Amino acid sequence: MIGPDQWRPVDDLVLEPNAMKAATTPDENVVVAAGPGAGKTELLAQRADFLLRTGQCPYPRRILAVSFKVDAARNLRERVRRRSGTQLAARFDSLTFHAFAKRLIDNFRPALTGYNALSPDYRIDPATRIAGEQITFADLVPLALEIVESNAYARGGIRQTYSHVFLDEFQDCTGQQYQLIKVTFGQSTAVLTAVGDTKQRIMVWAGALDGVLQTFADDFSAQPLPLYQNFRSAPRLRRMQNRMIAEMDPEAVSPAEDLAGDDGAIQVRGFDNEYDEAEAVADLIEHWLKEGVETSEIAILVRQQPHLVAAALGSELTDRGIPFRNEQESQDLTAEPAVALVFNFLRVINGDSQPDAYAEMMGVVNRLSASEDEGARFDSQLKRMLRETREAVREPAFKSGELATWRPLVHEFLQLVSRSVLAAMSPGYQQGTRLDDLIEQAVEAFGREIAVDGDAVAALKRLSETDAIRFLTIHKCKGLEFEKVVVLGVEEQLFWGNPTTVMSEFFVAVSRAKHHLVLTHAKRRERPGQPVSRWDVLRTQHQKLLDFAYED
Ligand SMILES: Nc1ncnc2c1ncn2[C@@H]1O[C@H](COP(=O)(O)OP(=O)(O)OP(=O)(O)O)[C@@H](O)[C@H]1O
């Protein structure tokens, strides 16, 4: 352990004065409002290191970090683990609001009474609530709120556990989520750090509270500590962001002299139709890849219906053998433990050295063996099966490009693991068809990728975090950053609705780019083959948004 005065930011980062203050304040609630790329998430990781390393968060107390998305919570957890080491990071709980609420319910369930009373083996279902037995995701936060509102023992327990609380992307906090934080930690000794950017408030449709950063500052007597830097984007891109900020939040505009420089590029490209657009964007991507840009540093952003709007680009990339991933689909999938197990099994039987996948897979399956004897028997059966399967896939006759050859192998493995073990992996798997549906989706996703070139290792790589160009919705790209960003379809027909929300979403999209931003629009987009609720064939460029791309 070191003294607070001895602590230096991890990785030798230089923190601006307010960031340093927010990272190291021992006992003050703070709210850090700052624009894109200012280092808000980084600041939370640094603060976690400070609190754990200096003992300001004294053992055995813990830090709670609450985020909105599974990816964001995982990113922050990983960042802290990498920086501070596994031992210290073990006292850092990086959870989504849903996961935090579920923890409260699991730990203090008997506090729920009457209609809300729940049996110990309650289930969570996406849609249907059954009194006493099954709740939906939407019930989690209200039930957790009922627990902390009605039960002083629960409030005391959670306050005892956490000495510090972090709130990331706090501009998108809903009324219920805010209440949960306020009732749980208001009037307590917990020290709270909230970070956010009102210009990136894109969850209004989901009930994000207007002015929540100010409300938090008032309710928690939190000191506002604005940040002014942007570590992400090159000057040309920052000037475009600044033109948008001038309209969205004039007080936050940066002085022109801070944004001088020629680094960075913005292109606006108009096309007659989506096929011309697909060809031109694929040419650009091919060019970037030849220049040595990593696939994981390229993102294609679409406001809505990405699988339809980006379909032509997807086929063009497939024809050229350029890997891409529809994030909406596969990233949600890989967060599922059953899907991760299937992919890890495929990695183990295909790759020569896959220690992480092997350890993860064995960790899951062994954890669940009932007795030592049974465990040993199961272990040897599984190892034999893996050995034989590895040999089989190496046979020249093995048709690796066809899904039909893989499907029985996956099912044989899952049968060996057993239904009860699979069902125990997640509360949602015990009822209905969710488990089978997920396994089928995992196999299908692998099938689509393996069809590209028959290379299983490459297919699995594309299905994992890196090594593929990502197609994302704007909601999914929150908090992420890429060298090259293409916003596909800057058109009235895609960027419609409440003008403030449209601006915020466009702002989130353009501010993901580090060096190069491409904005496209097309005059026509053919109606997709599949049924679709709303589709306009004729398109109009969104002039107001595109105008921000041009210097005066
Ligand atoms: N003090 C710093 N010095 C150098 N680089 C930094 C610093 N703080 C953050 N960065 C880097 O700047 C980039 C943006 O940081 P981060 O993602 O934390 O910003 P953010 O404010 O959360 O952005 P956004 O709100 O747009 O998602 C990251 O690549 C991060 O590693």
PDBQT file of the ligand as one rigid body, heavy atoms in Angstrom, charges set to zero:
ROOT
HETATM    1  N1  LIG A 601      -5.012  11.946 -19.353  1.00  0.00    +0.000 N 
HETATM    2  C1  LIG A 601      -4.952  11.315 -20.517  1.00  0.00    +0.000 A 
HETATM    3  N2  LIG A 601      -3.825  11.351 -21.255  1.00  0.00    +0.000 NA
HETATM    4  C2  LIG A 601      -3.752  10.725 -22.446  1.00  0.00    +0.000 A 
HETATM    5  N3  LIG A 601      -4.762  10.009 -22.996  1.00  0.00    +0.000 NA
HETATM    6  C3  LIG A 601      -5.903   9.949 -22.301  1.00  0.00    +0.000 A 
HETATM    7  C4  LIG A 601      -6.074  10.574 -21.037  1.00  0.00    +0.000 A 
HETATM    8  N4  LIG A 601      -7.324  10.333 -20.601  1.00  0.00    +0.000 NA
HETATM    9  C5  LIG A 601      -7.910   9.572 -21.556  1.00  0.00    +0.000 A 
HETATM   10  N5  LIG A 601      -7.067   9.326 -22.565  1.00  0.00    +0.000 N 
HETATM   11  C6  LIG A 601      -7.366   8.567 -23.781  1.00  0.00    +0.000 C 
HETATM   12  O1  LIG A 601      -8.321   9.331 -24.519  1.00  0.00    +0.000 OA
HETATM   13  C7  LIG A 601      -9.305   8.505 -25.103  1.00  0.00    +0.000 C 
HETATM   14  C8  LIG A 601     -10.694   8.906 -24.608  1.00  0.00    +0.000 C 
HETATM   15  O2  LIG A 601     -10.811   8.601 -23.232  1.00  0.00    +0.000 OA
HETATM   16  P1  LIG A 601     -12.183   8.112 -22.597  1.00  0.00    +0.000 P 
HETATM   17  O3  LIG A 601     -12.777   7.033 -23.428  1.00  0.00    +0.000 OA
HETATM   18  O4  LIG A 601     -11.969   7.882 -21.159  1.00  0.00    +0.000 OA
HETATM   19  O5  LIG A 601     -13.041   9.432 -22.818  1.00  0.00    +0.000 OA
HETATM   20  P2  LIG A 601     -14.551   9.755 -22.443  1.00  0.00    +0.000 P 
HETATM   21  O6  LIG A 601     -14.559  11.107 -21.870  1.00  0.00    +0.000 OA
HETATM   22  O7  LIG A 601     -15.120   8.659 -21.599  1.00  0.00    +0.000 OA
HETATM   23  O8  LIG A 601     -15.199   9.772 -23.907  1.00  0.00    +0.000 OA
HETATM   24  P3  LIG A 601     -16.709   9.642 -24.453  1.00  0.00    +0.000 P 
HETATM   25  O9  LIG A 601     -17.615  10.402 -23.543  1.00  0.00    +0.000 OA
HETATM   26  O10 LIG A 601     -16.622  10.288 -25.808  1.00  0.00    +0.000 OA
HETATM   27  O11 LIG A 601     -17.002   8.198 -24.562  1.00  0.00    +0.000 OA
HETATM   28  C9  LIG A 601      -8.918   7.085 -24.734  1.00  0.00    +0.000 C 
HETATM   29  O12 LIG A 601      -8.153   6.555 -25.798  1.00  0.00    +0.000 OA
HETATM   30  C10 LIG A 601      -8.069   7.248 -23.500  1.00  0.00    +0.000 C 
HETATM   31  O13 LIG A 601      -7.140   6.188 -23.345  1.00  0.00    +0.000 OA
ENDROOT
TORSDOF 0
